[in-house]
Every structure is written in structure tokens, then in C-alpha cells.
Amino acid sequence: MNLVIKPSMLMEKKSLLPLDELLIFCIAKKMCLHIELVGYDVHITVNEKFPNANKVIEVFGDWRSPYIDGRSKHIGATLISPFLFKFAKISIPHKKLMTLGRSTRSIADFIMRNLFYSISRGERVYFTRLDGTPNSASVDDFSDRLRKAYLWMIKSFIKEDFFSNKNFDSLMLSATHLNLNVFKTSLLTQGVHEFYDVVKEKSGDKTQREYMDISLVRSEIITLLG
């Protein structure tokens, strides 16, 4: 079963009957839901192809920096991973569809809420670098919509002033490369440190300031640190 929508429809807060039918079919037949960017469209598919042997959620695409990856299993690192990832495809097995709420939530909220719930339960979620992920405006738009939905959703569960920072998107990436203490919650702070350790290891002899142009984030960092 397959449904094709425009990326703009991801943010609409209304029930979409074909999608609702897909979800019912997915759960009833114990299959897997796939949300994938294909060209300039979003394809939503249900089939028996699970993304991994563990039948857990897997996100495909690319990291926003070549110096970070998904090796850390720390829950804090996994919680902030959606902010550091460029999405191309998300696969959600039927057992991981823990919330629907399609009558009042957008499709993007539905996707990211299930991702957040799975991470919060301590389940392994894979963020997989997909060879050939295009660096295009369509990928950026798709990712931006999903990250915004994740941000609005996570703010209702974790109270952090940093989530409301107008430069949050760029600062979140900067924090992992410069080891900035941007969170008050120790779990998320440790997540940033986990990514920073990866950055140090992958950068080799380079310093973080050699591969990241500080001038691009200087004003945001000054604003953040007061």
C-alpha cells in the first residue's frame, strides 16, 4: 500500500483518510511503515520489509556534519540526534507505533512523536548514513519540517530555555562541535558530550576551530552565553 503527498502536507493538522487506513492496515497485518522522500514528494508505504533484524525504528539520511555519527547508545545523545540529522527516510515497525492521534496532530508530529517515545523508552533507534543521500533543497525542506515538529513536541516534555533560542538549529550543531553547555538537563548535557567525543576522535589532529568557521556562529554563541 502506498500514499504520495507533498512535503507541505506533513504540517497539516487534520485527519487524512488514506493515511489513517494505511496505519490500520500496518498494525493489523503486523507490517512496517516507511516515510520516504522521493524527489519532491513524500512516499508513505506499508510493507513487510523491516529495516533491521531487531525490528526497531531506523532513520536513514546523513548527518549534518561529517564529524558526527550515531555510534553512541546514550539516551541523551539519541534524544538530540534528530536535530543533527538530514532525513531521507524513516521506517517504523508496527510494534513501535505507540501513538496515532491523527485527528488532532500533523503527520510530522505523528512521525516524530513515535520516534521520541521509542527513544524515551530506552529502545535502540538507528540513525543510518545512507549512501547517495542528495544534498538538495528538497532534503533540507523535508528535514526542516520534521525537526520543527520534533522540537515543538519535545518542548512539551522537557523544559529547557535553550529550545526556545531563535538560533537553536545552528547552535545545536555548534554545541556538539565546541562542547558547549547549553542544556540544564544532565541527560541532554551528556548527550552533547557524547557527540563531542566523537568529533574529537573523527577529526584526528585537527582542532574543532580548524574545521568549523567560528565566525559563522560567533554572534549566536555570544548571545547564548550572555
Backbone bond lengths (Angstrom), bond angles and torsions (degrees), N, CA, C in turn:
res aa  C-N    CA-C-N  psi(-1)  N-CA   C-N-CA  omega(-1)  CA-C   N-CA-C  phi
1 M - - - 1.462 - - 1.523 109.19 -
2 N 1.309 116.56 142.61 1.452 120.34 -172.40 1.526 110.97 -146.63
3 L 1.338 115.19 141.76 1.453 122.14 177.03 1.520 107.86 -134.14
4 V 1.317 117.58 134.65 1.464 122.12 179.26 1.523 108.95 -117.54
5 I 1.341 116.15 126.14 1.454 121.10 179.68 1.526 109.51 -132.37
6 K 1.327 116.19 165.83 1.455 122.13 173.70 1.536 108.94 -84.71
7 P 1.330 117.45 147.64 1.463 120.29 -179.62 1.534 113.84 -52.95
8 S 1.326 117.20 -33.94 1.468 120.44 -179.55 1.522 111.99 -60.93
9 M 1.328 117.43 -26.58 1.460 121.37 -179.03 1.523 112.19 -72.26
10 L 1.317 116.44 -14.61 1.469 119.87 178.62 1.521 111.71 -61.55
11 M 1.322 117.12 -28.19 1.462 121.30 -173.92 1.527 113.17 -96.79
12 E 1.325 118.31 -2.95 1.464 120.81 -177.52 1.531 110.83 -75.40
13 K 1.328 115.65 128.75 1.462 121.19 -178.10 1.523 110.67 -94.88
14 K 1.305 114.82 71.94 1.453 119.54 176.65 1.521 108.78 -156.62
15 S 1.304 115.29 156.77 1.451 120.46 -178.59 1.524 110.48 -69.78
16 L 1.324 115.46 137.05 1.454 121.76 176.76 1.528 106.87 -117.50
17 L 1.325 116.58 103.89 1.458 122.04 -171.37 1.524 113.54 -51.58
18 P 1.341 120.01 -47.55 1.474 119.28 179.33 1.525 113.08 -58.04
19 L 1.352 116.91 -37.74 1.458 120.04 178.43 1.519 110.55 -69.33
20 D 1.320 117.08 -43.05 1.457 120.71 178.52 1.527 110.54 -57.83
21 E 1.316 116.06 -39.86 1.465 120.92 178.63 1.529 110.90 -67.23
22 L 1.338 116.07 -36.82 1.463 120.56 177.07 1.532 110.75 -62.51
23 L 1.327 116.49 -43.64 1.462 121.19 -178.40 1.526 110.82 -64.83
24 I 1.316 116.15 -43.06 1.468 120.43 178.02 1.524 110.29 -61.19
25 F 1.322 116.16 -43.74 1.461 121.39 179.38 1.524 110.69 -63.70
26 C 1.337 116.94 -42.63 1.459 122.51 -179.43 1.525 111.24 -59.03
27 I 1.322 116.09 -46.78 1.461 120.58 -178.16 1.528 111.14 -71.38
28 A 1.315 116.38 -42.82 1.466 120.80 -178.01 1.528 111.68 -63.84
29 K 1.319 116.95 -38.55 1.462 121.74 -176.88 1.529 112.74 -95.44
30 K 1.339 116.08 2.29 1.467 121.97 178.30 1.527 111.14 55.43
31 M 1.313 114.93 53.26 1.456 121.48 -178.63 1.525 111.34 -110.22
32 C 1.326 116.12 -159.74 1.464 121.61 -176.68 1.524 109.78 -128.33
33 L 1.333 115.25 138.48 1.463 122.13 179.08 1.517 109.07 -97.30
34 H 1.327 116.45 130.86 1.465 121.50 179.31 1.531 109.29 -122.61
35 I 1.323 116.53 129.54 1.454 122.10 175.08 1.525 106.35 -116.87
36 E 1.320 116.77 114.82 1.460 120.07 -171.23 1.526 112.10 -135.09
37 L 1.321 115.24 136.75 1.455 120.78 174.51 1.525 108.85 -82.20
38 V 1.319 116.09 120.73 1.466 121.53 178.36 1.526 107.19 -125.11
39 G 1.315 116.11 106.96 1.458 119.38 -174.96 1.520 110.44 65.62
40 Y 1.328 116.11 -119.20 1.464 120.76 178.50 1.528 112.03 -108.52
41 D 1.337 116.58 13.29 1.460 121.57 -179.65 1.521 110.48 -119.17
42 V 1.328 114.81 159.88 1.463 121.51 174.99 1.522 107.62 -107.72
43 H 1.326 116.10 121.09 1.454 121.74 178.50 1.531 109.19 -100.39
44 I 1.317 116.66 125.16 1.460 122.35 177.66 1.525 107.19 -112.41
45 T 1.327 115.42 117.58 1.458 121.14 -171.19 1.519 111.14 -129.33
46 V 1.312 116.63 147.15 1.456 123.48 172.53 1.521 108.24 -121.17
47 N 1.331 116.05 125.64 1.463 120.64 176.37 1.529 110.00 -155.86
48 E 1.331 116.17 -173.80 1.467 121.62 -176.77 1.526 112.33 -92.98
49 K 1.314 117.79 7.84 1.460 121.47 -178.24 1.528 110.70 -87.73
50 F 1.319 116.67 99.61 1.453 121.09 177.57 1.530 109.25 -82.34
51 P 1.327 117.84 144.44 1.466 120.56 -173.19 1.515 115.14 -70.76
52 N 1.339 117.59 -22.53 1.454 120.99 -176.93 1.521 109.56 -155.21
53 A 1.328 115.66 165.84 1.463 120.92 -176.52 1.519 112.82 -65.83
54 N 1.336 116.60 -26.40 1.463 120.65 -178.76 1.525 112.78 -81.43
55 K 1.328 116.14 -8.28 1.467 122.32 -179.62 1.529 111.79 53.23
56 V 1.335 114.50 49.84 1.460 121.75 175.07 1.526 107.97 -115.79
57 I 1.329 116.19 171.01 1.459 120.78 -179.41 1.523 110.45 -64.75
58 E 1.325 115.02 137.49 1.457 119.83 175.82 1.524 109.11 -133.32
59 V 1.320 115.10 133.20 1.464 122.07 179.41 1.521 107.96 -110.17
60 F 1.324 116.48 131.43 1.461 121.44 -177.83 1.529 109.85 -115.24
61 G 1.316 115.63 145.93 1.455 120.37 178.79 1.513 110.03 158.11
62 D 1.314 116.57 -127.04 1.462 120.21 179.92 1.517 108.67 -154.92
63 W 1.314 115.69 151.07 1.461 120.02 175.98 1.514 109.99 -75.68
64 R 1.301 116.34 151.60 1.456 120.93 -177.18 1.520 112.38 -73.39
65 S 1.314 116.96 -9.53 1.463 121.83 176.90 1.523 108.38 -138.89
66 P 1.331 118.20 142.52 1.471 120.49 177.98 1.520 112.95 -71.43
67 Y 1.344 116.81 -7.52 1.453 120.39 -175.96 1.526 113.61 -99.94
68 I 1.334 117.19 6.28 1.459 119.87 175.94 1.523 109.05 -126.33
69 D 1.331 115.19 154.74 1.455 120.39 176.37 1.530 108.80 -153.39
70 G 1.301 116.44 -175.19 1.463 120.86 -173.81 1.508 114.50 -101.16
71 R 1.319 118.01 29.56 1.463 119.64 -176.07 1.533 113.29 -70.28
72 S 1.330 117.56 -29.43 1.462 120.03 -178.13 1.525 111.14 -72.53
73 K 1.335 115.73 134.40 1.461 121.71 177.93 1.532 111.35 -99.86
74 H 1.321 116.30 4.18 1.464 120.29 179.98 1.524 109.98 -64.22
75 I 1.315 117.79 134.25 1.461 121.41 -175.37 1.527 111.46 -62.09
76 G 1.331 117.50 -33.54 1.459 120.26 178.79 1.520 111.42 -65.04
77 A 1.339 116.88 -39.79 1.456 120.93 177.86 1.521 110.88 -67.11
78 T 1.318 116.22 -39.29 1.466 119.62 179.84 1.520 111.09 -68.39
79 L 1.326 117.26 -35.50 1.470 121.02 179.57 1.525 112.16 -63.02
80 I 1.329 117.60 -34.95 1.463 119.36 -178.67 1.532 112.20 -94.64
81 S 1.338 117.60 -4.41 1.463 120.79 -178.74 1.531 113.86 -57.43
82 P 1.353 119.70 -39.91 1.468 118.51 179.51 1.525 113.95 -58.11
83 F 1.330 117.46 -26.45 1.465 120.55 178.61 1.529 112.11 -76.62
84 L 1.317 116.57 -13.67 1.456 121.50 -174.08 1.520 112.53 -112.58
85 F 1.329 115.99 11.45 1.455 120.77 -171.21 1.524 111.66 -124.02
86 K 1.330 115.47 145.12 1.467 122.19 172.62 1.528 107.56 -100.99
87 F 1.321 116.17 116.34 1.457 121.45 -172.24 1.532 112.32 -83.79
88 A 1.328 115.47 137.68 1.460 121.59 171.12 1.526 110.32 -123.77
89 K 1.346 115.96 -30.65 1.462 120.34 -177.99 1.526 109.94 -160.27
90 I 1.319 116.41 144.11 1.460 122.24 174.67 1.522 107.97 -130.88
91 S 1.322 116.46 130.15 1.456 121.56 177.60 1.526 109.28 -115.60
92 I 1.340 115.91 126.27 1.465 121.79 -176.94 1.531 109.18 -124.53
93 P 1.328 118.62 105.85 1.457 120.95 176.59 1.526 111.59 -61.70
94 H 1.320 116.86 154.34 1.469 121.42 -173.77 1.522 112.97 -56.13
95 K 1.331 118.00 -34.63 1.463 120.53 -177.99 1.524 111.84 -71.83
96 K 1.316 117.57 -14.60 1.462 121.39 -179.52 1.523 111.98 -97.60
97 L 1.313 117.25 2.24 1.471 121.02 174.44 1.521 107.57 -85.98
98 M 1.333 114.70 83.97 1.460 120.89 -174.20 1.521 113.11 -91.39
99 T 1.305 117.71 -14.01 1.461 120.97 179.00 1.520 109.02 -147.29
100 L 1.321 115.97 138.84 1.456 120.99 178.99 1.523 109.03 -112.49
101 G 1.344 117.97 -74.16 1.454 121.08 175.54 1.505 113.74 55.06
102 R 1.323 117.25 34.09 1.449 120.64 -172.31 1.528 113.89 -70.03
103 S 1.315 118.34 -15.59 1.464 119.42 -178.11 1.526 112.74 -75.81
104 T 1.335 116.92 -20.82 1.464 120.50 -175.98 1.523 113.72 -124.62
105 R 1.313 117.96 -4.34 1.460 120.53 -175.88 1.523 110.76 -120.01
106 S 1.318 114.87 154.55 1.458 119.59 176.26 1.522 109.74 -75.35
107 I 1.315 116.08 165.09 1.462 120.17 177.33 1.525 110.06 -63.57
108 A 1.332 116.72 -40.92 1.461 120.96 178.90 1.524 111.02 -61.41
109 D 1.329 117.11 -42.26 1.464 121.45 177.70 1.523 110.22 -62.44
110 F 1.327 116.54 -44.81 1.462 121.68 179.05 1.529 111.09 -57.18
111 I 1.331 116.87 -44.92 1.461 121.67 -179.17 1.528 110.77 -64.26
112 M 1.324 115.92 -52.46 1.464 120.32 -173.69 1.516 112.63 -74.02
113 R 1.328 117.62 -26.82 1.462 120.76 177.07 1.530 109.98 -66.88
114 N 1.320 117.04 -42.45 1.463 120.00 177.44 1.525 110.88 -66.03
115 L 1.326 116.51 -36.22 1.462 120.61 175.47 1.530 110.33 -63.18
116 F 1.323 116.78 -46.85 1.467 121.55 -179.59 1.528 111.33 -62.79
117 Y 1.320 117.40 -44.07 1.461 120.57 -179.52 1.526 111.21 -61.85
118 S 1.314 116.31 -40.19 1.455 119.85 179.82 1.530 110.89 -64.92
119 I 1.331 116.43 -44.14 1.463 120.39 177.82 1.521 110.64 -63.00
120 S 1.320 116.91 -43.79 1.461 122.14 -177.19 1.522 112.38 -64.24
121 R 1.327 116.82 -27.43 1.463 120.35 177.67 1.526 111.24 -80.36
122 G 1.316 116.36 0.66 1.462 120.19 179.17 1.513 113.87 81.46
123 E 1.337 116.73 14.51 1.458 120.18 179.58 1.525 110.26 -79.94
124 R 1.297 115.50 149.29 1.458 120.09 177.68 1.521 109.71 -71.56
125 V 1.304 116.55 128.76 1.463 122.49 174.46 1.522 107.30 -123.46
126 Y 1.309 116.64 127.94 1.459 120.81 -176.73 1.535 110.92 -92.95
127 F 1.324 115.33 132.35 1.463 122.16 170.41 1.526 105.64 -112.48
128 T 1.315 116.36 106.91 1.457 121.93 -169.37 1.522 112.00 -111.03
129 R 1.330 115.44 125.88 1.468 119.86 176.20 1.519 108.28 -71.32
130 L 1.323 115.79 121.65 1.456 122.21 -176.25 1.522 109.34 -100.91
131 D 1.316 116.20 117.12 1.468 119.86 178.99 1.522 109.86 -59.13
132 G 1.302 115.16 134.31 1.457 119.14 177.82 1.518 114.16 87.15
133 T 1.347 117.40 8.53 1.464 119.73 175.49 1.529 108.74 -61.11
134 P 1.311 118.15 118.54 1.468 119.87 -175.94 1.528 112.22 -69.64
135 N 1.300 115.60 140.28 1.464 120.62 174.21 1.524 106.65 -94.88
136 S 1.320 115.17 81.64 1.456 119.54 -171.81 1.522 111.10 -132.35
137 A 1.320 115.17 168.55 1.453 120.68 179.48 1.521 111.16 -63.38
138 S 1.330 117.74 -33.06 1.461 120.58 -179.60 1.525 111.56 -67.39
139 V 1.329 117.16 -39.15 1.464 121.33 176.83 1.521 109.88 -66.17
140 D 1.330 116.18 -43.49 1.468 120.33 179.29 1.525 110.96 -61.59
141 D 1.321 116.88 -41.45 1.461 121.31 -179.56 1.524 110.95 -67.10
142 F 1.325 117.06 -45.61 1.469 122.79 178.25 1.523 110.27 -59.28
143 S 1.337 116.33 -47.72 1.459 121.53 -178.78 1.520 111.59 -65.34
144 D 1.326 115.90 -41.38 1.463 120.97 -178.66 1.529 110.94 -61.55
145 R 1.318 117.09 -41.24 1.462 121.03 179.84 1.528 110.90 -65.50
146 L 1.321 116.89 -41.55 1.461 120.52 -179.85 1.529 111.18 -70.35
147 R 1.326 116.88 -40.24 1.466 119.61 178.68 1.522 111.46 -65.52
148 K 1.326 117.53 -38.30 1.463 120.46 177.74 1.522 111.06 -63.96
149 A 1.331 116.52 -41.43 1.462 120.34 178.04 1.526 110.57 -63.90
150 Y 1.325 116.36 -40.11 1.470 120.99 178.93 1.525 110.89 -65.96
151 L 1.331 116.47 -40.74 1.463 120.60 179.53 1.521 111.22 -63.41
152 W 1.341 117.85 -48.07 1.461 121.18 -179.94 1.523 111.03 -62.34
153 M 1.317 116.35 -35.85 1.453 120.53 -178.88 1.524 112.24 -73.27
154 I 1.343 117.02 -46.45 1.461 120.30 -176.50 1.529 111.80 -67.64
155 K 1.345 116.23 -28.50 1.470 120.27 177.96 1.529 111.85 -61.85
156 S 1.318 117.26 -26.79 1.463 120.24 -179.14 1.531 111.97 -79.47
157 F 1.333 116.47 -13.32 1.464 120.76 -179.27 1.523 112.47 -107.83
158 I 1.330 116.52 -35.37 1.464 120.87 -177.23 1.527 108.24 -122.10
159 K 1.322 116.33 117.62 1.460 121.17 -177.65 1.530 109.93 -85.97
160 E 1.314 114.93 106.55 1.460 121.73 179.46 1.525 108.86 -138.62
161 D 1.336 116.90 126.10 1.459 120.63 177.52 1.524 111.49 -59.86
162 F 1.327 115.97 -33.19 1.460 120.59 -176.78 1.526 112.07 -60.25
163 F 1.318 117.54 -30.70 1.462 120.53 179.86 1.533 112.08 -62.69
164 S 1.326 116.62 -21.84 1.460 120.66 -178.45 1.525 112.94 -96.77
165 N 1.319 116.94 0.87 1.465 120.49 178.89 1.524 110.00 -64.23
166 K 1.321 117.26 131.38 1.463 121.46 -176.64 1.531 112.30 -64.08
167 N 1.334 116.82 -20.58 1.462 121.39 179.07 1.530 111.52 -106.00
168 F 1.324 116.08 24.67 1.465 120.68 -172.91 1.522 112.94 -53.03
169 D 1.319 118.09 -45.56 1.460 121.18 -173.08 1.525 111.92 -59.35
170 S 1.316 117.21 -48.30 1.465 120.10 -179.42 1.520 111.22 -74.13
171 L 1.330 116.64 -36.23 1.461 120.07 -179.11 1.520 112.22 -68.45
172 M 1.336 117.17 -32.59 1.456 120.30 179.14 1.525 110.33 -62.01
173 L 1.314 116.07 -42.42 1.464 120.22 177.43 1.525 110.61 -68.07
174 S 1.318 116.47 -40.27 1.464 120.91 179.23 1.521 111.21 -62.46
175 A 1.331 116.98 -39.38 1.456 121.65 -177.01 1.519 111.76 -59.45
176 T 1.340 116.88 -39.35 1.461 120.05 -178.21 1.530 111.92 -72.91
177 H 1.332 117.03 -25.26 1.460 120.66 -178.69 1.527 112.43 -90.79
178 L 1.325 116.83 -24.96 1.467 121.37 -176.69 1.524 112.78 -113.63
179 N 1.346 115.78 3.18 1.467 121.89 178.49 1.526 112.09 57.10
180 L 1.336 115.75 46.42 1.461 121.09 -179.75 1.528 111.03 -79.83
181 N 1.302 116.52 140.12 1.469 121.61 176.64 1.532 109.00 -88.47
182 V 1.311 115.75 83.57 1.458 120.52 -174.57 1.529 113.22 -97.48
183 F 1.332 116.39 -16.77 1.458 120.23 -177.97 1.530 111.87 -107.40
184 K 1.324 115.74 151.36 1.460 121.57 172.39 1.523 110.63 -91.12
185 T 1.326 115.61 -27.67 1.463 120.87 -179.44 1.523 109.50 -74.92
186 S 1.326 116.32 122.71 1.469 120.61 -175.64 1.521 112.22 -61.10
187 L 1.330 117.16 -33.86 1.465 121.24 -179.85 1.530 110.96 -60.88
188 L 1.337 116.49 -45.48 1.459 120.72 -179.62 1.528 111.27 -73.68
189 T 1.325 116.71 -34.78 1.463 120.63 176.95 1.524 110.16 -60.98
190 Q 1.320 116.02 -43.39 1.463 119.61 177.60 1.523 111.18 -64.34
191 G 1.339 115.84 -34.28 1.458 119.65 176.58 1.513 112.16 -60.58
192 V 1.338 116.89 -42.81 1.471 121.64 176.69 1.528 109.80 -61.95
193 H 1.335 116.51 -44.13 1.466 119.99 179.82 1.524 111.57 -61.99
194 E 1.339 116.16 -36.90 1.468 120.37 179.48 1.529 110.14 -61.62
195 F 1.317 116.65 -44.28 1.456 120.13 178.80 1.525 111.19 -67.41
196 Y 1.322 116.74 -37.80 1.463 120.18 179.71 1.524 111.06 -62.46
197 D 1.337 116.32 -37.70 1.467 119.86 177.82 1.529 110.88 -62.49
198 V 1.327 115.69 -37.43 1.466 119.83 176.96 1.523 110.31 -66.68
199 V 1.326 116.07 -42.23 1.470 121.12 178.79 1.523 110.45 -57.74
200 K 1.324 116.86 -46.85 1.466 120.81 -179.16 1.522 111.12 -61.37
201 E 1.329 115.69 -41.97 1.460 119.82 -178.38 1.526 112.05 -68.65
202 K 1.329 116.85 -42.96 1.461 120.40 -175.51 1.523 112.68 -77.16
203 S 1.328 116.92 -23.34 1.465 119.50 -177.61 1.522 112.02 -81.69
204 G 1.334 117.59 -13.26 1.460 120.31 177.11 1.507 112.45 63.86
205 D 1.320 116.79 -124.91 1.464 121.89 -176.98 1.522 112.53 -80.90
206 K 1.323 116.31 -8.84 1.460 118.63 -179.26 1.521 109.91 -74.76
207 T 1.303 116.23 151.77 1.451 119.84 171.87 1.508 107.89 -95.77
208 Q 1.342 116.11 158.92 1.465 117.76 -178.69 1.522 111.88 -60.24
209 R 1.318 117.81 -26.85 1.460 119.98 -178.17 1.535 112.28 -79.35
210 E 1.332 116.85 -15.49 1.460 119.31 178.62 1.521 112.16 -80.24
211 Y 1.348 116.56 -31.26 1.465 117.12 -178.39 1.516 112.41 -104.02
212 M 1.319 116.08 0.38 1.456 118.36 176.95 1.525 108.84 -128.34
213 D 1.298 117.64 123.97 1.458 122.28 -177.41 1.521 108.67 -75.09
214 I 1.323 115.87 102.84 1.457 121.02 -176.15 1.525 111.76 -61.37
215 S 1.320 117.10 -29.45 1.456 119.48 -178.48 1.520 111.98 -61.32
216 L 1.338 116.72 -26.11 1.456 120.34 -178.45 1.524 112.19 -72.83
217 V 1.335 116.36 -25.14 1.465 118.77 -176.34 1.531 112.74 -120.89
218 R 1.342 115.02 4.95 1.465 118.97 -174.83 1.535 111.77 -57.37
219 S 1.327 117.33 -48.46 1.460 120.40 -176.73 1.520 111.45 -64.87
220 E 1.350 116.32 -37.98 1.477 119.23 179.62 1.523 110.46 -66.24
221 I 1.343 116.57 -40.91 1.462 120.29 -179.11 1.535 110.80 -66.04
222 I 1.333 115.76 -41.94 1.467 119.92 178.74 1.524 109.85 -61.86
223 T 1.337 116.90 -43.06 1.451 121.33 178.49 1.529 111.08 -62.74
224 L 1.320 116.22 -42.93 1.457 121.25 -178.19 1.526 112.06 -65.70
225 L 1.341 115.68 -43.10 1.467 119.85 -175.91 1.523 112.60 -83.53
226 G 1.344 116.04 -4.08 1.453 119.38 178.02 1.519 112.27 74.45
